Amino acid sequence: MQLGMIGLGRMGHGMTERLREHGHDVKTYDPAVESRTATSIAELRDQLDKPRAFWMMVPSGKVTEDVFRELLQVAEPGDTIVDGGNSNFRDSQRRAEQAAGRQLHFVDAGVSGGIWGLEVGFCLMVGGEDEPVKRLEPVFKSLAPEGGYAHVGASGGGHFVKMVHNGIEYGLMQAYAEGFELMEHSEFDLDLHEISGIWRYGSVVRSWLLELLHSAFDEHGNDLGDIAPYVEDSGEGRWTIHEAIAENVPVPVIAASLFARFASRDEINFSAKVAAALRNQFGGHAIKAAQQAKSSPDPR
């Protein structure tokens, strides 16, 4: 099958290579990559047979919106636009309506697999109308490992499911992080690399994330010494919590994991200063000067 891939970053490149390995004809556009087949989206259009399929694999937000708006002008009736990025599902619903107004199809594809997808496949959660999704199923099934693709619902459904998927991921990662921190601070001389290794076999907490953590200890050492304690978020956890509030669904683990990421970004934790000041005020508890706190030894 033929496809136009827009965006050749780590994910887009891996997806393009996997599709080509499965016999698909993939034309490409990325202004930052010399190996592209087209130098513009209009040229990409002319390299594809009708009805065309354009797959956006670009950063969510403004970049996705800009590319989508250009495709609305360039694509022709009957063509399909696929958004494989981490867009907000509300934006995907809006884009589906805008595309339909120009007689275009819009499909939102939640994609999970990261840099390993080329080798092991990408999990695909797809939303959109039946006809364009069915027509593109050869592409979806080539990208996904066996059993790793589903048409989950109407427009926006794919990105909604991917949003929840990433919210769950936040909670899983935080649980591992807290458990290993407790072991790192314990009275025992524990080999965290060894422990993460044995938990991969037979343990009820074994998972791909645990395998990746074991690889990280392998690469960076037991203390992960060359990694800064700063955890970014790309938006899906926030969106998950927002929707949970709207639907009156409690998601305390996901919420706490997002707040833990926020806390990791404070070089100076002001809330801890407030708590220390209050303890001093009401109980006369000693406080440490800022420089003293920085230079004090670890209480372990």
GIFEN-V532451 format. One record per residue. SS is DSSP state (helix for helix, strand for strand, loop for the rest). PSI is psi in radians with two decimals (NA if undefined). Layout:
ss/psi
SS/PSI
SS/PSI
//
This chain:
ss/psi
loop/2.71
strand/2.52
strand/2.53
strand/1.99
strand/2.14
strand/1.94
loop/2.01
loop/0.71
loop/-2.82
helix/-0.78
helix/-0.86
helix/-0.71
helix/-0.81
helix/-0.71
helix/-0.72
helix/-0.80
helix/-0.70
helix/-0.72
helix/-0.74
helix/-0.65
helix/-0.48
loop/0.22
loop/0.15
loop/2.65
strand/1.80
strand/2.07
strand/2.64
strand/2.64
strand/2.24
loop/2.03
loop/-0.33
loop/0.04
loop/2.20
loop/-0.42
loop/0.11
loop/2.77
loop/-0.27
loop/2.64
loop/0.02
loop/2.86
helix/-0.61
helix/-0.71
helix/-0.65
helix/-0.76
helix/-0.78
helix/-0.27
loop/-0.13
loop/2.57
loop/2.61
loop/2.59
loop/2.33
loop/2.77
strand/2.09
strand/2.23
strand/2.01
strand/2.07
loop/1.16
loop/2.87
loop/2.48
loop/2.83
loop/-2.37
helix/-0.71
helix/-0.81
helix/-0.76
helix/-0.74
helix/-0.78
helix/-0.72
helix/-0.79
helix/-0.62
helix/-0.68
helix/-0.60
helix/-0.57
helix/-0.56
helix/-0.69
loop/2.81
loop/2.74
loop/2.34
loop/-0.31
loop/2.80
strand/2.37
strand/2.18
strand/2.26
strand/1.91
loop/0.10
loop/-3.08
loop/1.04
loop/2.68
loop/2.35
helix/-0.45
helix/-0.69
helix/-0.66
helix/-0.68
helix/-0.75
helix/-0.78
helix/-0.61
helix/-0.71
helix/-0.75
helix/-0.69
helix/-0.76
helix/-0.59
loop/-0.32
loop/0.31
loop/0.61
loop/2.71
strand/2.61
strand/2.29
strand/2.27
strand/2.18
strand/1.90
strand/2.22
strand/2.21
strand/2.50
loop/-0.41
helix/-2.61
helix/-0.17
helix/-0.09
helix/-0.62
helix/-0.70
helix/-0.81
helix/-0.13
loop/2.80
loop/2.30
strand/2.27
strand/2.19
strand/1.86
strand/2.35
strand/2.60
loop/-3.14
loop/2.67
helix/-0.77
helix/-0.95
helix/-0.60
helix/-0.79
helix/-0.70
helix/-0.58
loop/0.07
helix/-0.60
helix/-0.63
helix/-0.85
helix/-0.76
helix/-0.48
helix/-0.63
helix/-0.62
loop/2.64
loop/2.94
loop/2.23
loop/0.08
loop/0.30
strand/2.46
strand/2.47
strand/1.79
strand/-0.29
strand/-2.85
loop/3.14
loop/2.30
loop/-0.37
helix/-0.65
helix/-0.79
helix/-0.44
helix/-0.82
helix/-0.70
helix/-0.62
helix/-0.84
helix/-0.71
helix/-0.83
helix/-0.54
helix/-0.76
helix/-0.72
helix/-0.71
helix/-0.82
helix/-0.74
helix/-0.80
helix/-0.71
helix/-0.64
helix/-0.78
helix/-0.78
helix/-0.78
helix/-0.71
helix/-0.75
helix/-0.52
helix/-0.71
helix/-0.75
helix/-0.65
helix/-0.51
loop/-0.02
loop/2.97
loop/-0.21
loop/2.59
loop/1.43
loop/2.45
loop/1.71
helix/-0.58
helix/-0.78
helix/-0.75
helix/-0.79
helix/-0.50
helix/-0.86
helix/-0.51
loop/-0.27
loop/-0.23
loop/1.92
loop/-0.26
loop/2.59
loop/-0.21
loop/0.23
loop/2.51
loop/3.00
helix/-0.64
helix/-0.68
helix/-0.67
helix/-0.71
helix/-0.65
helix/-0.73
helix/-0.72
helix/-0.63
helix/-0.73
helix/-0.67
helix/-0.74
helix/-0.66
helix/-0.07
loop/2.91
loop/-0.54
loop/0.04
loop/0.70
loop/-0.50
loop/0.25
loop/2.21
loop/2.48
loop/1.06
loop/2.12
loop/2.04
loop/2.87
loop/2.57
loop/0.13
loop/-0.52
helix/-0.60
helix/-0.72
helix/-0.79
helix/-0.67
helix/-0.79
helix/-0.70
helix/-0.80
helix/-0.62
helix/-0.71
helix/-0.76
helix/-0.57
loop/0.08
loop/0.71
loop/2.11
loop/2.24
loop/1.07
helix/-0.62
helix/-0.80
helix/-0.72
helix/-0.80
helix/-0.62
helix/-0.61
helix/-0.77
helix/-0.56
helix/-0.62
helix/-0.71
helix/-0.79
helix/-0.54
helix/-0.28
loop/-0.05
loop/1.89
loop/-0.65
loop/2.00
loop/1.77
helix/-0.61
helix/-0.61
helix/-0.62
helix/-0.76
helix/-0.81
helix/-0.74
helix/-0.70
helix/-0.73
helix/-0.73
helix/-0.65
helix/-0.68
helix/-0.80
helix/-0.39
helix/-0.03
loop/0.31
loop/2.48
loop/2.57
loop/2.68
loop/2.43
loop/2.68
helix/-0.81
helix/-0.63
helix/-0.72
helix/-0.67
helix/-0.62
helix/-0.13
loop/2.50
loop/2.76
loop/2.22
loop/-0.10
loop/NA
//
